[in-house]
Amino acid sequence: MSINRKQLILDAATKSFTQFGYKATTMDHVSRLANVGKGTIYTFYKNKEELFSEIIEGLLFDMKEVAESAFDPQFPFLENVHRALYSILDFRKTHQLTIKIFQESNELGTPTVNEGVQKVEEMVLNYIKQKIIVAIENKDIKPCDPELTAFILLKLYVSLIFDWEKQHEPLEKEKIAQVFEQYLLKGLSI
C-alpha cells in the first residue's frame, strides 16, 4: 500500500514541477494533487528537495534508457554517438519536466533546480565518456581524452539542436549527423 502512495506522491510532484516549476511547487500542492495528507509525504521524503531529487533520478534513468536504445552494434561508433546524443537531447527537448527545469534554471537560477540540471548534464557526459573509453579500447577511434571529447560532443549537439534554432530553422536529424561527420571526421582542411 505504501508503494502506491509513494508513487501517487511522485506522480503528483512530477505533475506540479512540470506545470509550475520547482520554486512554485509546495508540499501542500503536492499533497492535494496526490490526495494524501501532507504528513504522508513526509513519511517518504524529508523535504521538497529530496522529492525533487528522486524525480530527477528517475528522469536520468529514462534518459539513459533512451540513449541505450539508440545504440546499435551494427553502426560505427560515431554514428552511435550521434544517435544516442540526438535521442537524449530530443528527449530533453520534448519531455515536459526537462523543459520546465531547464527553463527555470535559465530564468530563475533556483539552486536545487540548477543541481538537477547539473546532474542531467553530468549523466550525459559520463555516459558519452564511458562509450568513448570502450571505443578507444576496441580501437574504434583514436586515443583521446574521453572527458574532453565527451564535453565537446555534448556541447556541439546542444548548440546544433538548441542554440541554432534560436536564430534559424531547426536542423533535421540528418543535417546534424552530416555536420557532426564533417567537423569530427573530416575536419575543415582541404
ABEGO torsion letter per residue (X at the ends): XAAAAAAAAAAAAAAAAAAAEAAABBAAAAAAAAGBBAAAAAAABABAAAAAAAAAAAAAAAAAAAAAAABBAABBAAAAAAAAAAAAAAAAAABAAAAAAAAAAAAAGBAAAAAAAAAAAAAAAAAAAAAAAAAAAAGABBBBBAAAAAAAAAAAAAAAAAAAAAABBBBBAAAAAAAAAAAAAAEABX
